[in-house]
Amino acid sequence: MAFAQIPAPSDTIMTELSNLNNIITDRLVLRPLRFTDRDVIRFLRFNPQVVAACLAHRKAETEAEFDAFLERLMEGGKCVSHCVELRVSSQSEGEKVEAKEQKLTQDEGNEPNSADKEHRENHIIGVMGAHRVPEIGYMFLPEYWGKGYATEALKAWMEWYWIAYPGGHVEREYLNAITWPEAVGSQNVLQKCGFMFLHNIQQEMDKNGETEEKEDKGKEFVMLNLWIAGRPPSRRNSLASS
């Protein structure tokens, strides 16, 4: 399939993507995002290491802008995103990380904030999915980087997506992702999951931290990488029968 031109995300398809359920892997549980996950999402989006790796092309976000983002994310059941949790068999690793960080916190003489406490009690380690199909994204807590969790989660999420939404729209025939050029870790995850680098794109940063395609001169722009993955042949029969 050729990807010469990628159509803009469609609100029509978004209203149809409501068949969310849990996704289970060897080490993880991906469950649908909920409004009660606000503190976890906030912790991720305001974490300096996550910002540097995933959100460096966006301007700093205020609390009000974050609330507006979350509202858009969850609006009308259009969100196709999941929280990534460690399965019970994998929680011992999370507990070891937590114990280490609690010691560091005690050494610094600070109490952990409520968001930190909540996501650790639930063993939520990241967020993954699409808040506007077909563009996907993911963020994981830094202490879980380099352990294969993002790759494991994304492969499972994509397999679930191809089966759950078999076709009928051009947007369902591919997924795309945008990365910061320096985000080598994220790019490696995408490649392991079948994404291919398509081309660089230049986008404008607006005051709300979102990006738009370049139109006017005299504005602030960033260069990003566009990646794309097409529906695998094994899942194309679903499209023909839909």
C-alpha positions as CSV (number, residue, x, y, z in Angstrom):
1,M,0.0,0.0,0.0
2,A,1.3,3.5,-0.9
3,F,1.4,6.2,1.7
4,A,2.1,9.2,-0.5
5,Q,-0.6,11.2,1.2
6,I,-2.0,10.7,4.6
7,P,-5.5,11.9,5.1
8,A,-6.3,14.0,8.2
9,P,-7.7,12.1,11.2
10,S,-11.5,11.7,10.9
11,D,-14.0,12.5,13.6
12,T,-16.4,10.1,11.8
13,I,-14.2,7.1,12.4
14,M,-13.5,8.3,16.0
15,T,-17.2,8.0,17.0
16,E,-17.2,4.4,15.9
17,L,-14.1,3.3,17.9
18,S,-15.8,2.4,21.1
19,N,-15.2,-1.3,21.4
20,L,-12.5,-1.1,24.0
21,N,-11.5,-4.0,26.2
22,N,-8.5,-5.2,28.2
23,I,-5.4,-6.5,26.3
24,I,-3.3,-9.1,28.1
25,T,0.3,-9.9,27.4
26,D,2.9,-12.0,29.2
27,R,3.9,-9.1,31.5
28,L,1.3,-6.4,31.0
29,V,-2.4,-5.5,31.2
30,L,-3.6,-2.7,28.9
31,R,-7.0,-1.4,30.1
32,P,-9.1,1.4,28.7
33,L,-8.3,4.9,29.9
34,R,-10.6,6.4,32.6
35,F,-11.1,9.9,33.9
36,T,-9.8,8.6,37.2
37,D,-6.4,8.2,35.6
38,R,-6.0,11.9,35.5
39,D,-3.2,12.0,38.1
40,V,-1.2,9.3,36.3
41,I,-1.5,11.0,33.0
42,R,-0.5,14.3,34.5
43,F,2.5,12.7,36.2
44,L,3.7,11.3,32.9
45,R,3.2,14.5,30.9
46,F,4.9,16.7,33.5
47,N,7.8,14.3,34.1
48,P,11.0,16.0,32.9
49,Q,12.5,12.9,31.3
50,V,9.3,12.0,29.6
51,V,8.9,15.6,28.3
52,A,12.5,15.5,26.9
53,A,11.9,12.2,25.1
54,C,8.3,12.6,24.0
55,L,7.1,16.2,24.2
56,A,10.2,18.2,23.5
57,H,8.6,19.6,20.4
58,R,5.8,21.1,22.4
59,K,5.7,24.2,24.6
60,A,5.4,23.9,28.3
61,E,1.9,22.9,29.4
62,T,-0.1,24.7,32.1
63,E,-2.6,22.9,34.4
64,A,-5.5,24.5,32.5
65,E,-4.1,23.3,29.2
66,F,-3.6,19.8,30.6
67,D,-7.2,19.7,31.8
68,A,-8.3,20.9,28.3
69,F,-6.2,18.2,26.7
70,L,-7.7,15.5,28.9
71,E,-11.2,16.7,28.1
72,R,-10.4,16.4,24.4
73,L,-8.8,13.0,25.0
74,M,-11.8,11.5,26.7
75,E,-14.5,13.4,24.7
76,G,-17.5,11.4,23.6
77,G,-15.8,8.0,23.8
78,K,-13.5,8.9,21.0
79,C,-10.4,7.9,22.8
80,V,-8.7,4.6,21.8
81,S,-6.1,4.6,24.5
82,H,-5.1,2.3,27.3
83,C,-3.3,2.5,30.6
84,V,-0.4,0.0,30.8
85,E,-0.2,-1.9,34.0
86,L,2.2,-4.6,35.2
87,R,0.5,-8.0,35.6
88,V,0.7,-9.6,39.1
89,S,3.5,-11.8,38.0
90,S,5.5,-8.8,37.0
91,Q,4.8,-6.6,40.0
92,S,7.8,-7.8,42.0
93,E,10.0,-5.9,39.5
94,G,7.9,-2.8,40.0
95,E,8.1,-3.2,43.8
96,K,11.9,-3.3,43.6
97,V,11.9,-0.1,41.6
98,E,9.5,1.5,44.0
99,A,11.6,0.5,47.0
100,K,14.7,2.0,45.5
101,E,12.9,5.2,44.7
102,Q,11.3,5.4,48.1
103,K,14.8,5.2,49.6
104,L,16.0,8.0,47.4
105,T,13.0,10.1,48.4
106,Q,13.6,9.5,52.1
107,D,17.3,10.4,51.6
108,E,16.2,13.7,50.1
109,G,13.7,14.3,52.9
110,N,10.7,14.7,50.7
111,E,7.3,13.0,50.7
112,P,6.1,11.4,47.4
113,N,3.2,13.4,45.9
114,S,-0.3,11.9,45.5
115,A,0.1,11.2,41.8
116,D,3.3,9.2,42.4
117,K,1.6,7.2,45.1
118,E,-1.4,6.4,43.1
119,H,0.2,5.2,39.9
120,R,2.6,3.0,41.9
121,E,-0.1,1.4,44.0
122,N,-1.9,0.5,40.8
123,H,1.4,-0.5,39.1
124,I,0.5,1.7,36.1
125,I,3.7,2.2,34.1
126,G,2.5,4.0,31.0
127,V,-0.2,5.1,28.6
128,M,-0.6,3.9,25.0
129,G,-3.0,4.3,22.2
130,A,-4.7,6.8,19.9
131,H,-6.6,9.8,21.0
132,R,-7.1,10.7,17.3
133,V,-6.9,7.7,14.9
134,P,-4.8,6.9,13.0
135,E,-2.0,8.7,15.0
136,I,-0.8,6.6,17.9
137,G,1.5,7.5,20.8
138,Y,2.8,6.2,24.1
139,M,4.6,7.4,27.2
140,F,6.2,5.2,29.9
141,L,7.7,6.1,33.3
142,P,11.5,6.4,32.9
143,E,12.3,3.6,35.4
144,Y,10.6,1.2,33.0
145,W,12.5,2.2,29.9
146,G,14.8,-0.3,28.2
147,K,12.9,-3.3,29.5
148,G,10.9,-4.1,26.4
149,Y,7.6,-3.0,27.9
150,A,6.8,-0.4,25.3
151,T,7.5,-2.9,22.4
152,E,5.4,-5.6,24.1
153,A,2.5,-3.2,24.7
154,L,2.5,-1.7,21.3
155,K,2.7,-5.0,19.4
156,A,-0.3,-6.2,21.5
157,W,-2.2,-3.0,21.0
158,M,-1.7,-3.0,17.3
159,E,-2.8,-6.7,17.0
160,W,-5.9,-5.8,19.0
161,Y,-6.6,-2.8,16.9
162,W,-6.4,-4.6,13.5
163,I,-8.8,-7.2,14.7
164,A,-11.2,-4.9,16.6
165,Y,-11.5,-2.4,13.7
166,P,-11.3,-4.5,10.5
167,G,-11.8,-1.8,7.9
168,G,-14.3,0.3,6.0
169,H,-12.3,3.6,6.2
170,V,-9.0,4.5,4.7
171,E,-7.8,5.6,8.2
172,R,-8.1,2.0,9.3
173,E,-5.6,0.7,6.8
174,Y,-2.6,2.2,8.6
175,L,-1.3,3.7,11.8
176,N,1.1,6.5,12.0
177,A,3.3,8.0,14.7
178,I,5.4,11.2,15.1
179,T,8.7,11.3,17.0
180,W,11.2,13.9,18.0
181,P,14.4,13.3,15.9
182,E,16.5,12.7,19.0
183,A,14.0,10.1,20.5
184,V,16.0,7.1,19.4
185,G,14.3,4.8,22.0
186,S,10.9,5.6,20.7
187,Q,12.0,5.1,17.1
188,N,13.5,1.7,18.0
189,V,10.2,0.6,19.5
190,L,8.3,1.7,16.3
191,Q,10.7,-0.2,14.1
192,K,10.4,-3.4,16.2
193,C,6.6,-3.1,15.8
194,G,6.7,-2.8,12.0
195,F,6.7,1.0,11.5
196,M,8.7,2.5,8.7
197,F,10.1,6.0,8.5
198,L,8.2,8.0,5.9
199,H,9.6,11.5,5.9
200,N,10.3,14.5,8.0
201,I,7.5,17.0,8.7
202,Q,7.7,20.6,9.8
203,Q,5.0,21.6,12.2
204,E,4.0,24.7,14.1
205,M,3.8,24.7,17.9
206,D,0.8,26.5,19.2
207,K,0.3,27.9,22.7
208,N,-1.6,24.8,23.8
209,G,1.3,22.5,23.1
210,E,-0.3,20.9,20.0
211,T,1.3,20.9,16.6
212,E,-0.1,21.9,13.2
213,E,1.2,21.6,9.7
214,K,3.2,24.6,8.6
215,E,1.2,27.3,6.8
216,D,2.5,30.8,7.6
217,K,6.0,32.3,7.9
218,G,7.2,34.1,11.1
219,K,6.0,31.4,13.4
220,E,7.8,28.8,15.6
221,F,8.3,25.5,13.8
222,V,9.9,22.2,14.7
223,M,11.1,19.3,12.5
224,L,9.6,15.9,13.4
225,N,9.8,12.4,12.0
226,L,6.7,10.7,10.6
227,W,6.4,6.9,10.9
228,I,3.8,4.6,9.4
229,A,2.7,1.0,9.6
230,G,0.1,-0.6,7.2
231,R,-2.5,-3.2,8.0
232,P,-0.6,-6.6,7.9
233,P,-1.7,-9.1,5.1
234,S,-2.9,-11.5,7.7
235,R,-5.5,-9.0,8.7
236,R,-6.7,-7.8,5.3
237,N,-9.2,-10.6,5.0
238,S,-11.1,-8.9,7.7
239,L,-11.4,-5.8,5.5
240,A,-12.8,-7.8,2.6
241,S,-15.5,-9.5,4.7
242,S,-16.6,-6.3,6.5
